[in-house]
Amino acid sequence: MTDTPVTEMSFEQAMAELEQVLGQLERGDVALDQSITLYERGAALKARCEAKLKEAEEKVAAITLDNEGNPTGTTPADIQ
């Protein structure tokens, strides 16, 4: 588990840590208090991943194509 605040993580960072948290919880070799802490961190990581996915979906939905197949409705700066 990293000390990076969940709100500052990229999707990839949050997903990687979430996988680590799940692995620890699935093994079942952690104390109850630590399990609760891991569960709490996992819930925050899951929420971060969902928020980042929603952002990506909104960006993709904003992109429409004209008759020639060129993106419209957004600028390259919006996509970054």
PyMOL Python script that loads the backbone (N, CA, C, O; Angstrom):
from pymol import cmd

cmd.read_pdbstr("""\
ATOM      1  N   MET A   1       0.843  -1.173   0.000  1.00  0.00           N
ATOM      2  CA  MET A   1       0.000   0.000   0.000  1.00  0.00           C
ATOM      3  C   MET A   1       0.891   1.240   0.000  1.00  0.00           C
ATOM      4  O   MET A   1       1.856   1.323   0.760  1.00  0.00           O
ATOM      5  N   THR A   2       0.555   2.204  -0.865  1.00  0.00           N
ATOM      6  CA  THR A   2       1.357   3.423  -0.927  1.00  0.00           C
ATOM      7  C   THR A   2       0.755   4.505  -0.040  1.00  0.00           C
ATOM      8  O   THR A   2      -0.376   4.398   0.434  1.00  0.00           O
ATOM      9  N   ASP A   3       1.546   5.543   0.164  1.00  0.00           N
ATOM     10  CA  ASP A   3       1.072   6.678   0.947  1.00  0.00           C
ATOM     11  C   ASP A   3       0.449   7.751   0.066  1.00  0.00           C
ATOM     12  O   ASP A   3       0.001   8.784   0.565  1.00  0.00           O
ATOM     13  N   THR A   4       0.417   7.511  -1.242  1.00  0.00           N
ATOM     14  CA  THR A   4      -0.159   8.479  -2.169  1.00  0.00           C
ATOM     15  C   THR A   4      -1.654   8.615  -1.906  1.00  0.00           C
ATOM     16  O   THR A   4      -2.368   7.615  -1.833  1.00  0.00           O
ATOM     17  N   PRO A   5      -2.129   9.856  -1.764  1.00  0.00           N
ATOM     18  CA  PRO A   5      -3.576  10.029  -1.597  1.00  0.00           C
ATOM     19  C   PRO A   5      -4.323   9.477  -2.818  1.00  0.00           C
ATOM     20  O   PRO A   5      -3.909   9.688  -3.957  1.00  0.00           O
ATOM     21  N   VAL A   6      -5.393   8.792  -2.569  1.00  0.00           N
ATOM     22  CA  VAL A   6      -6.164   8.178  -3.649  1.00  0.00           C
ATOM     23  C   VAL A   6      -6.599   9.219  -4.667  1.00  0.00           C
ATOM     24  O   VAL A   6      -6.624   8.937  -5.865  1.00  0.00           O
ATOM     25  N   THR A   7      -6.940  10.409  -4.213  1.00  0.00           N
ATOM     26  CA  THR A   7      -7.425  11.454  -5.113  1.00  0.00           C
ATOM     27  C   THR A   7      -6.362  11.960  -6.080  1.00  0.00           C
ATOM     28  O   THR A   7      -6.686  12.654  -7.044  1.00  0.00           O
ATOM     29  N   GLU A   8      -5.099  11.621  -5.837  1.00  0.00           N
ATOM     30  CA  GLU A   8      -4.014  12.046  -6.722  1.00  0.00           C
ATOM     31  C   GLU A   8      -3.538  10.934  -7.647  1.00  0.00           C
ATOM     32  O   GLU A   8      -2.618  11.138  -8.439  1.00  0.00           O
ATOM     33  N   MET A   9      -4.150   9.771  -7.554  1.00  0.00           N
ATOM     34  CA  MET A   9      -3.710   8.630  -8.351  1.00  0.00           C
ATOM     35  C   MET A   9      -4.330   8.633  -9.745  1.00  0.00           C
ATOM     36  O   MET A   9      -5.462   9.071  -9.951  1.00  0.00           O
ATOM     37  N   SER A  10      -3.542   8.124 -10.694  1.00  0.00           N
ATOM     38  CA  SER A  10      -4.083   7.879 -12.026  1.00  0.00           C
ATOM     39  C   SER A  10      -4.935   6.613 -11.955  1.00  0.00           C
ATOM     40  O   SER A  10      -4.907   5.892 -10.957  1.00  0.00           O
ATOM     41  N   PHE A  11      -5.679   6.355 -13.004  1.00  0.00           N
ATOM     42  CA  PHE A  11      -6.468   5.130 -13.063  1.00  0.00           C
ATOM     43  C   PHE A  11      -5.574   3.913 -12.899  1.00  0.00           C
ATOM     44  O   PHE A  11      -5.895   2.993 -12.146  1.00  0.00           O
ATOM     45  N   GLU A  12      -4.454   3.911 -13.603  1.00  0.00           N
ATOM     46  CA  GLU A  12      -3.556   2.754 -13.580  1.00  0.00           C
ATOM     47  C   GLU A  12      -2.959   2.531 -12.194  1.00  0.00           C
ATOM     48  O   GLU A  12      -2.847   1.393 -11.740  1.00  0.00           O
ATOM     49  N   GLN A  13      -2.577   3.612 -11.526  1.00  0.00           N
ATOM     50  CA  GLN A  13      -2.030   3.476 -10.178  1.00  0.00           C
ATOM     51  C   GLN A  13      -3.077   2.929  -9.213  1.00  0.00           C
ATOM     52  O   GLN A  13      -2.797   2.033  -8.416  1.00  0.00           O
ATOM     53  N   ALA A  14      -4.275   3.478  -9.296  1.00  0.00           N
ATOM     54  CA  ALA A  14      -5.343   3.035  -8.397  1.00  0.00           C
ATOM     55  C   ALA A  14      -5.705   1.572  -8.654  1.00  0.00           C
ATOM     56  O   ALA A  14      -5.941   0.814  -7.713  1.00  0.00           O
ATOM     57  N   MET A  15      -5.747   1.181  -9.912  1.00  0.00           N
ATOM     58  CA  MET A  15      -6.089  -0.201 -10.242  1.00  0.00           C
ATOM     59  C   MET A  15      -5.013  -1.165  -9.745  1.00  0.00           C
ATOM     60  O   MET A  15      -5.330  -2.227  -9.209  1.00  0.00           O
ATOM     61  N   ALA A  16      -3.741  -0.797  -9.920  1.00  0.00           N
ATOM     62  CA  ALA A  16      -2.644  -1.660  -9.468  1.00  0.00           C
ATOM     63  C   ALA A  16      -2.691  -1.845  -7.955  1.00  0.00           C
ATOM     64  O   ALA A  16      -2.518  -2.956  -7.454  1.00  0.00           O
ATOM     65  N   GLU A  17      -2.926  -0.749  -7.228  1.00  0.00           N
ATOM     66  CA  GLU A  17      -2.986  -0.882  -5.778  1.00  0.00           C
ATOM     67  C   GLU A  17      -4.233  -1.646  -5.349  1.00  0.00           C
ATOM     68  O   GLU A  17      -4.186  -2.419  -4.392  1.00  0.00           O
ATOM     69  N   LEU A  18      -5.335  -1.439  -6.039  1.00  0.00           N
ATOM     70  CA  LEU A  18      -6.560  -2.173  -5.720  1.00  0.00           C
ATOM     71  C   LEU A  18      -6.327  -3.678  -5.873  1.00  0.00           C
ATOM     72  O   LEU A  18      -6.804  -4.465  -5.055  1.00  0.00           O
ATOM     73  N   GLU A  19      -5.608  -4.073  -6.902  1.00  0.00           N
ATOM     74  CA  GLU A  19      -5.290  -5.494  -7.089  1.00  0.00           C
ATOM     75  C   GLU A  19      -4.447  -6.025  -5.928  1.00  0.00           C
ATOM     76  O   GLU A  19      -4.646  -7.154  -5.480  1.00  0.00           O
ATOM     77  N   GLN A  20      -3.513  -5.218  -5.446  1.00  0.00           N
ATOM     78  CA  GLN A  20      -2.693  -5.626  -4.306  1.00  0.00           C
ATOM     79  C   GLN A  20      -3.550  -5.785  -3.051  1.00  0.00           C
ATOM     80  O   GLN A  20      -3.413  -6.758  -2.310  1.00  0.00           O
ATOM     81  N   VAL A  21      -4.428  -4.822  -2.826  1.00  0.00           N
ATOM     82  CA  VAL A  21      -5.316  -4.869  -1.657  1.00  0.00           C
ATOM     83  C   VAL A  21      -6.190  -6.116  -1.716  1.00  0.00           C
ATOM     84  O   VAL A  21      -6.337  -6.827  -0.722  1.00  0.00           O
ATOM     85  N   LEU A  22      -6.766  -6.377  -2.884  1.00  0.00           N
ATOM     86  CA  LEU A  22      -7.620  -7.558  -3.025  1.00  0.00           C
ATOM     87  C   LEU A  22      -6.841  -8.839  -2.779  1.00  0.00           C
ATOM     88  O   LEU A  22      -7.352  -9.773  -2.160  1.00  0.00           O
ATOM     89  N   GLY A  23      -5.609  -8.883  -3.260  1.00  0.00           N
ATOM     90  CA  GLY A  23      -4.772 -10.063  -3.035  1.00  0.00           C
ATOM     91  C   GLY A  23      -4.536 -10.310  -1.557  1.00  0.00           C
ATOM     92  O   GLY A  23      -4.603 -11.447  -1.090  1.00  0.00           O
ATOM     93  N   GLN A  24      -4.262  -9.245  -0.825  1.00  0.00           N
ATOM     94  CA  GLN A  24      -4.038  -9.387   0.612  1.00  0.00           C
ATOM     95  C   GLN A  24      -5.317  -9.862   1.316  1.00  0.00           C
ATOM     96  O   GLN A  24      -5.271 -10.735   2.183  1.00  0.00           O
ATOM     97  N   LEU A  25      -6.444  -9.280   0.935  1.00  0.00           N
ATOM     98  CA  LEU A  25      -7.707  -9.673   1.576  1.00  0.00           C
ATOM     99  C   LEU A  25      -8.095 -11.111   1.232  1.00  0.00           C
ATOM    100  O   LEU A  25      -8.617 -11.839   2.076  1.00  0.00           O
ATOM    101  N   GLU A  26      -7.839 -11.511  -0.004  1.00  0.00           N
ATOM    102  CA  GLU A  26      -8.182 -12.877  -0.427  1.00  0.00           C
ATOM    103  C   GLU A  26      -7.327 -13.923   0.286  1.00  0.00           C
ATOM    104  O   GLU A  26      -7.808 -15.017   0.582  1.00  0.00           O
ATOM    105  N   ARG A  27      -6.071 -13.599   0.561  1.00  0.00           N
ATOM    106  CA  ARG A  27      -5.210 -14.559   1.260  1.00  0.00           C
ATOM    107  C   ARG A  27      -5.719 -14.817   2.671  1.00  0.00           C
ATOM    108  O   ARG A  27      -5.569 -15.919   3.199  1.00  0.00           O
ATOM    109  N   GLY A  28      -6.314 -13.812   3.272  1.00  0.00           N
ATOM    110  CA  GLY A  28      -6.891 -13.986   4.595  1.00  0.00           C
ATOM    111  C   GLY A  28      -5.888 -14.122   5.722  1.00  0.00           C
ATOM    112  O   GLY A  28      -6.224 -14.609   6.802  1.00  0.00           O
ATOM    113  N   ASP A  29      -4.662 -13.696   5.480  1.00  0.00           N
ATOM    114  CA  ASP A  29      -3.635 -13.844   6.515  1.00  0.00           C
ATOM    115  C   ASP A  29      -3.325 -12.528   7.222  1.00  0.00           C
ATOM    116  O   ASP A  29      -2.234 -12.360   7.769  1.00  0.00           O
ATOM    117  N   VAL A  30      -4.276 -11.596   7.216  1.00  0.00           N
ATOM    118  CA  VAL A  30      -4.077 -10.322   7.905  1.00  0.00           C
ATOM    119  C   VAL A  30      -5.041 -10.229   9.084  1.00  0.00           C
ATOM    120  O   VAL A  30      -6.124 -10.815   9.069  1.00  0.00           O
ATOM    121  N   ALA A  31      -4.629  -9.492  10.089  1.00  0.00           N
ATOM    122  CA  ALA A  31      -5.452  -9.317  11.286  1.00  0.00           C
ATOM    123  C   ALA A  31      -6.730  -8.546  10.934  1.00  0.00           C
ATOM    124  O   ALA A  31      -6.791  -7.851   9.919  1.00  0.00           O
ATOM    125  N   LEU A  32      -7.726  -8.680  11.774  1.00  0.00           N
ATOM    126  CA  LEU A  32      -9.018  -8.043  11.538  1.00  0.00           C
ATOM    127  C   LEU A  32      -8.870  -6.534  11.359  1.00  0.00           C
ATOM    128  O   LEU A  32      -9.425  -5.971  10.415  1.00  0.00           O
ATOM    129  N   ASP A  33      -8.140  -5.879  12.239  1.00  0.00           N
ATOM    130  CA  ASP A  33      -7.964  -4.428  12.128  1.00  0.00           C
ATOM    131  C   ASP A  33      -7.332  -4.042  10.790  1.00  0.00           C
ATOM    132  O   ASP A  33      -7.751  -3.075  10.153  1.00  0.00           O
ATOM    133  N   GLN A  34      -6.330  -4.796  10.376  1.00  0.00           N
ATOM    134  CA  GLN A  34      -5.678  -4.512   9.100  1.00  0.00           C
ATOM    135  C   GLN A  34      -6.632  -4.805   7.942  1.00  0.00           C
ATOM    136  O   GLN A  34      -6.620  -4.091   6.940  1.00  0.00           O
ATOM    137  N   SER A  35      -7.444  -5.828   8.066  1.00  0.00           N
ATOM    138  CA  SER A  35      -8.430  -6.140   7.031  1.00  0.00           C
ATOM    139  C   SER A  35      -9.404  -4.985   6.843  1.00  0.00           C
ATOM    140  O   SER A  35      -9.759  -4.644   5.715  1.00  0.00           O
ATOM    141  N   ILE A  36      -9.832  -4.391   7.938  1.00  0.00           N
ATOM    142  CA  ILE A  36     -10.761  -3.257   7.865  1.00  0.00           C
ATOM    143  C   ILE A  36     -10.087  -2.071   7.185  1.00  0.00           C
ATOM    144  O   ILE A  36     -10.701  -1.397   6.358  1.00  0.00           O
ATOM    145  N   THR A  37      -8.830  -1.814   7.530  1.00  0.00           N
ATOM    146  CA  THR A  37      -8.073  -0.731   6.903  1.00  0.00           C
ATOM    147  C   THR A  37      -7.906  -0.988   5.410  1.00  0.00           C
ATOM    148  O   THR A  37      -8.076  -0.081   4.596  1.00  0.00           O
ATOM    149  N   LEU A  38      -7.574  -2.225   5.055  1.00  0.00           N
ATOM    150  CA  LEU A  38      -7.426  -2.585   3.647  1.00  0.00           C
ATOM    151  C   LEU A  38      -8.746  -2.447   2.896  1.00  0.00           C
ATOM    152  O   LEU A  38      -8.776  -1.966   1.764  1.00  0.00           O
ATOM    153  N   TYR A  39      -9.828  -2.867   3.528  1.00  0.00           N
ATOM    154  CA  TYR A  39     -11.144  -2.771   2.899  1.00  0.00           C
ATOM    155  C   TYR A  39     -11.494  -1.307   2.636  1.00  0.00           C
ATOM    156  O   TYR A  39     -12.008  -0.966   1.571  1.00  0.00           O
ATOM    157  N   GLU A  40     -11.213  -0.450   3.613  1.00  0.00           N
ATOM    158  CA  GLU A  40     -11.492   0.975   3.465  1.00  0.00           C
ATOM    159  C   GLU A  40     -10.673   1.566   2.307  1.00  0.00           C
ATOM    160  O   GLU A  40     -11.201   2.315   1.485  1.00  0.00           O
ATOM    161  N   ARG A  41      -9.387   1.224   2.253  1.00  0.00           N
ATOM    162  CA  ARG A  41      -8.530   1.714   1.164  1.00  0.00           C
ATOM    163  C   ARG A  41      -9.030   1.178  -0.172  1.00  0.00           C
ATOM    164  O   ARG A  41      -9.071   1.906  -1.164  1.00  0.00           O
ATOM    165  N   GLY A  42      -9.405  -0.086  -0.193  1.00  0.00           N
ATOM    166  CA  GLY A  42      -9.922  -0.686  -1.423  1.00  0.00           C
ATOM    167  C   GLY A  42     -11.186   0.005  -1.911  1.00  0.00           C
ATOM    168  O   GLY A  42     -11.354   0.208  -3.113  1.00  0.00           O
ATOM    169  N   ALA A  43     -12.067   0.364  -1.003  1.00  0.00           N
ATOM    170  CA  ALA A  43     -13.299   1.064  -1.378  1.00  0.00           C
ATOM    171  C   ALA A  43     -12.975   2.427  -1.987  1.00  0.00           C
ATOM    172  O   ALA A  43     -13.602   2.835  -2.965  1.00  0.00           O
ATOM    173  N   ALA A  44     -12.000   3.130  -1.413  1.00  0.00           N
ATOM    174  CA  ALA A  44     -11.600   4.431  -1.950  1.00  0.00           C
ATOM    175  C   ALA A  44     -10.953   4.272  -3.327  1.00  0.00           C
ATOM    176  O   ALA A  44     -11.197   5.072  -4.229  1.00  0.00           O
ATOM    177  N   LEU A  45     -10.128   3.235  -3.482  1.00  0.00           N
ATOM    178  CA  LEU A  45      -9.491   2.977  -4.774  1.00  0.00           C
ATOM    179  C   LEU A  45     -10.528   2.626  -5.832  1.00  0.00           C
ATOM    180  O   LEU A  45     -10.428   3.077  -6.973  1.00  0.00           O
ATOM    181  N   LYS A  46     -11.511   1.833  -5.466  1.00  0.00           N
ATOM    182  CA  LYS A  46     -12.588   1.467  -6.390  1.00  0.00           C
ATOM    183  C   LYS A  46     -13.341   2.706  -6.842  1.00  0.00           C
ATOM    184  O   LYS A  46     -13.642   2.857  -8.026  1.00  0.00           O
ATOM    185  N   ALA A  47     -13.646   3.588  -5.908  1.00  0.00           N
ATOM    186  CA  ALA A  47     -14.353   4.823  -6.246  1.00  0.00           C
ATOM    187  C   ALA A  47     -13.517   5.683  -7.195  1.00  0.00           C
ATOM    188  O   ALA A  47     -14.056   6.284  -8.125  1.00  0.00           O
ATOM    189  N   ARG A  48     -12.197   5.743  -6.963  1.00  0.00           N
ATOM    190  CA  ARG A  48     -11.312   6.520  -7.842  1.00  0.00           C
ATOM    191  C   ARG A  48     -11.308   5.939  -9.248  1.00  0.00           C
ATOM    192  O   ARG A  48     -11.394   6.680 -10.227  1.00  0.00           O
ATOM    193  N   CYS A  49     -11.211   4.628  -9.352  1.00  0.00           N
ATOM    194  CA  CYS A  49     -11.230   3.983 -10.659  1.00  0.00           C
ATOM    195  C   CYS A  49     -12.539   4.268 -11.392  1.00  0.00           C
ATOM    196  O   CYS A  49     -12.535   4.571 -12.585  1.00  0.00           O
ATOM    197  N   GLU A  50     -13.645   4.170 -10.681  1.00  0.00           N
ATOM    198  CA  GLU A  50     -14.947   4.440 -11.293  1.00  0.00           C
ATOM    199  C   GLU A  50     -15.045   5.890 -11.766  1.00  0.00           C
ATOM    200  O   GLU A  50     -15.593   6.157 -12.836  1.00  0.00           O
ATOM    201  N   ALA A  51     -14.520   6.826 -10.978  1.00  0.00           N
ATOM    202  CA  ALA A  51     -14.562   8.236 -11.362  1.00  0.00           C
ATOM    203  C   ALA A  51     -13.712   8.486 -12.611  1.00  0.00           C
ATOM    204  O   ALA A  51     -14.128   9.209 -13.516  1.00  0.00           O
ATOM    205  N   LYS A  52     -12.524   7.886 -12.653  1.00  0.00           N
ATOM    206  CA  LYS A  52     -11.660   8.064 -13.818  1.00  0.00           C
ATOM    207  C   LYS A  52     -12.276   7.424 -15.062  1.00  0.00           C
ATOM    208  O   LYS A  52     -12.156   7.975 -16.156  1.00  0.00           O
ATOM    209  N   LEU A  53     -12.925   6.285 -14.916  1.00  0.00           N
ATOM    210  CA  LEU A  53     -13.602   5.658 -16.053  1.00  0.00           C
ATOM    211  C   LEU A  53     -14.752   6.524 -16.550  1.00  0.00           C
ATOM    212  O   LEU A  53     -14.966   6.642 -17.756  1.00  0.00           O
ATOM    213  N   LYS A  54     -15.488   7.126 -15.632  1.00  0.00           N
ATOM    214  CA  LYS A  54     -16.591   7.997 -16.024  1.00  0.00           C
ATOM    215  C   LYS A  54     -16.065   9.203 -16.799  1.00  0.00           C
ATOM    216  O   LYS A  54     -16.660   9.609 -17.797  1.00  0.00           O
ATOM    217  N   GLU A  55     -14.951   9.776 -16.342  1.00  0.00           N
ATOM    218  CA  GLU A  55     -14.333  10.889 -17.059  1.00  0.00           C
ATOM    219  C   GLU A  55     -13.979  10.475 -18.486  1.00  0.00           C
ATOM    220  O   GLU A  55     -14.243  11.210 -19.437  1.00  0.00           O
ATOM    221  N   ALA A  56     -13.385   9.305 -18.626  1.00  0.00           N
ATOM    222  CA  ALA A  56     -12.993   8.815 -19.951  1.00  0.00           C
ATOM    223  C   ALA A  56     -14.221   8.587 -20.827  1.00  0.00           C
ATOM    224  O   ALA A  56     -14.211   8.935 -22.008  1.00  0.00           O
ATOM    225  N   GLU A  57     -15.271   8.007 -20.264  1.00  0.00           N
ATOM    226  CA  GLU A  57     -16.501   7.776 -21.023  1.00  0.00           C
ATOM    227  C   GLU A  57     -17.097   9.089 -21.511  1.00  0.00           C
ATOM    228  O   GLU A  57     -17.573   9.174 -22.642  1.00  0.00           O
ATOM    229  N   GLU A  58     -17.072  10.112 -20.664  1.00  0.00           N
ATOM    230  CA  GLU A  58     -17.611  11.413 -21.042  1.00  0.00           C
ATOM    231  C   GLU A  58     -16.801  12.036 -22.169  1.00  0.00           C
ATOM    232  O   GLU A  58     -17.365  12.657 -23.070  1.00  0.00           O
ATOM    233  N   LYS A  59     -15.481  11.875 -22.125  1.00  0.00           N
ATOM    234  CA  LYS A  59     -14.631  12.400 -23.194  1.00  0.00           C
ATOM    235  C   LYS A  59     -14.919  11.686 -24.513  1.00  0.00           C
ATOM    236  O   LYS A  59     -15.013  12.318 -25.564  1.00  0.00           O
ATOM    237  N   VAL A  60     -15.057  10.369 -24.445  1.00  0.00           N
ATOM    238  CA  VAL A  60     -15.339   9.597 -25.653  1.00  0.00           C
ATOM    239  C   VAL A  60     -16.721   9.959 -26.198  1.00  0.00           C
ATOM    240  O   VAL A  60     -16.894  10.085 -27.410  1.00  0.00           O
ATOM    241  N   ALA A  61     -17.688  10.124 -25.325  1.00  0.00           N
ATOM    242  CA  ALA A  61     -19.041  10.473 -25.758  1.00  0.00           C
ATOM    243  C   ALA A  61     -19.081  11.854 -26.397  1.00  0.00           C
ATOM    244  O   ALA A  61     -19.928  12.113 -27.251  1.00  0.00           O
ATOM    245  N   ALA A  62     -18.183  12.740 -25.998  1.00  0.00           N
ATOM    246  CA  ALA A  62     -18.157  14.092 -26.549  1.00  0.00           C
ATOM    247  C   ALA A  62     -17.591  14.123 -27.962  1.00  0.00           C
ATOM    248  O   ALA A  62     -17.782  15.097 -28.690  1.00  0.00           O
ATOM    249  N   ILE A  63     -16.909  13.080 -28.344  1.00  0.00           N
ATOM    250  CA  ILE A  63     -16.307  13.036 -29.671  1.00  0.00           C
ATOM    251  C   ILE A  63     -17.340  12.483 -30.648  1.00  0.00           C
ATOM    252  O   ILE A  63     -17.827  11.363 -30.496  1.00  0.00           O
ATOM    253  N   THR A  64     -17.658  13.287 -31.644  1.00  0.00           N
ATOM    254  CA  THR A  64     -18.535  12.819 -32.716  1.00  0.00           C
ATOM    255  C   THR A  64     -17.757  12.941 -34.015  1.00  0.00           C
ATOM    256  O   THR A  64     -16.779  13.685 -34.086  1.00  0.00           O
ATOM    257  N   LEU A  65     -18.170  12.239 -35.011  1.00  0.00           N
ATOM    258  CA  LEU A  65     -17.468  12.254 -36.286  1.00  0.00           C
ATOM    259  C   LEU A  65     -18.314  12.965 -37.336  1.00  0.00           C
ATOM    260  O   LEU A  65     -19.535  12.815 -37.376  1.00  0.00           O
ATOM    261  N   ASP A  66     -17.641  13.745 -38.187  1.00  0.00           N
ATOM    262  CA  ASP A  66     -18.356  14.368 -39.290  1.00  0.00           C
ATOM    263  C   ASP A  66     -18.478  13.365 -40.433  1.00  0.00           C
ATOM    264  O   ASP A  66     -18.084  12.208 -40.290  1.00  0.00           O
ATOM    265  N   ASN A  67     -19.022  13.806 -41.566  1.00  0.00           N
ATOM    266  CA  ASN A  67     -19.249  12.905 -42.704  1.00  0.00           C
ATOM    267  C   ASN A  67     -17.959  12.319 -43.264  1.00  0.00           C
ATOM    268  O   ASN A  67     -17.983  11.284 -43.929  1.00  0.00           O
ATOM    269  N   GLU A  68     -16.834  12.976 -42.997  1.00  0.00           N
ATOM    270  CA  GLU A  68     -15.544  12.491 -43.491  1.00  0.00           C
ATOM    271  C   GLU A  68     -14.804  11.653 -42.453  1.00  0.00           C
ATOM    272  O   GLU A  68     -13.682  11.213 -42.704  1.00  0.00           O
ATOM    273  N   GLY A  69     -15.420  11.427 -41.285  1.00  0.00           N
ATOM    274  CA  GLY A  69     -14.797  10.622 -40.249  1.00  0.00           C
ATOM    275  C   GLY A  69     -13.872  11.387 -39.334  1.00  0.00           C
ATOM    276  O   GLY A  69     -13.139  10.782 -38.552  1.00  0.00           O
ATOM    277  N   ASN A  70     -13.889  12.713 -39.413  1.00  0.00           N
ATOM    278  CA  ASN A  70     -13.038  13.536 -38.559  1.00  0.00           C
ATOM    279  C   ASN A  70     -13.762  13.858 -37.257  1.00  0.00           C
ATOM    280  O   ASN A  70     -14.968  14.109 -37.265  1.00  0.00           O
ATOM    281  N   PRO A  71     -13.037  13.854 -36.135  1.00  0.00           N
ATOM    282  CA  PRO A  71     -13.675  14.179 -34.856  1.00  0.00           C
ATOM    283  C   PRO A  71     -14.183  15.615 -34.827  1.00  0.00           C
ATOM    284  O   PRO A  71     -13.517  16.530 -35.312  1.00  0.00           O
ATOM    285  N   THR A  72     -15.348  15.800 -34.265  1.00  0.00           N
ATOM    286  CA  THR A  72     -15.910  17.133 -34.069  1.00  0.00           C
ATOM    287  C   THR A  72     -16.453  17.217 -32.654  1.00  0.00           C
ATOM    288  O   THR A  72     -16.551  16.197 -31.971  1.00  0.00           O
ATOM    289  N   GLY A  73     -16.801  18.387 -32.210  1.00  0.00           N
ATOM    290  CA  GLY A  73     -17.415  18.543 -30.891  1.00  0.00           C
ATOM    291  C   GLY A  73     -16.427  18.580 -29.752  1.00  0.00           C
ATOM    292  O   GLY A  73     -16.822  18.675 -28.590  1.00  0.00           O
ATOM    293  N   THR A  74     -15.147  18.506 -30.065  1.00  0.00           N
ATOM    294  CA  THR A  74     -14.137  18.571 -29.033  1.00  0.00           C
ATOM    295  C   THR A  74     -12.837  19.065 -29.663  1.00  0.00           C
ATOM    296  O   THR A  74     -12.660  18.971 -30.878  1.00  0.00           O
ATOM    297  N   THR A  75     -11.962  19.573 -28.871  1.00  0.00           N
ATOM    298  CA  THR A  75     -10.654  20.000 -29.354  1.00  0.00           C
ATOM    299  C   THR A  75      -9.594  19.089 -28.764  1.00  0.00           C
ATOM    300  O   THR A  75      -9.842  18.447 -27.743  1.00  0.00           O
ATOM    301  N   PRO A  76      -8.418  19.012 -29.376  1.00  0.00           N
ATOM    302  CA  PRO A  76      -7.365  18.151 -28.801  1.00  0.00           C
ATOM    303  C   PRO A  76      -7.071  18.456 -27.347  1.00  0.00           C
ATOM    304  O   PRO A  76      -6.757  17.539 -26.588  1.00  0.00           O
ATOM    305  N   ALA A  77      -7.161  19.717 -26.928  1.00  0.00           N
ATOM    306  CA  ALA A  77      -6.908  20.059 -25.526  1.00  0.00           C
ATOM    307  C   ALA A  77      -7.954  19.420 -24.608  1.00  0.00           C
ATOM    308  O   ALA A  77      -7.639  19.057 -23.475  1.00  0.00           O
ATOM    309  N   ASP A  78      -9.186  19.282 -25.085  1.00  0.00           N
ATOM    310  CA  ASP A  78     -10.238  18.650 -24.280  1.00  0.00           C
ATOM    311  C   ASP A  78      -9.942  17.173 -24.051  1.00  0.00           C
ATOM    312  O   ASP A  78     -10.281  16.627 -23.002  1.00  0.00           O
ATOM    313  N   ILE A  79      -9.326  16.541 -25.005  1.00  0.00           N
ATOM    314  CA  ILE A  79      -9.093  15.093 -24.939  1.00  0.00           C
ATOM    315  C   ILE A  79      -8.002  14.766 -23.926  1.00  0.00           C
ATOM    316  O   ILE A  79      -8.071  13.732 -23.261  1.00  0.00           O
ATOM    317  N   GLN A  80      -6.997  15.630 -23.798  1.00  0.00           N
ATOM    318  CA  GLN A  80      -5.901  15.350 -22.880  1.00  0.00           C
ATOM    319  C   GLN A  80      -6.429  15.380 -21.490  1.00  0.00           C
ATOM    320  O   GLN A  80      -5.676  15.170 -20.539  1.00  0.00           O
TER     321      GLN A  80
END
""", "prot")
cmd.dss("prot")
cmd.show_as("cartoon", "prot")
cmd.util.cbc("prot")
cmd.orient("prot")
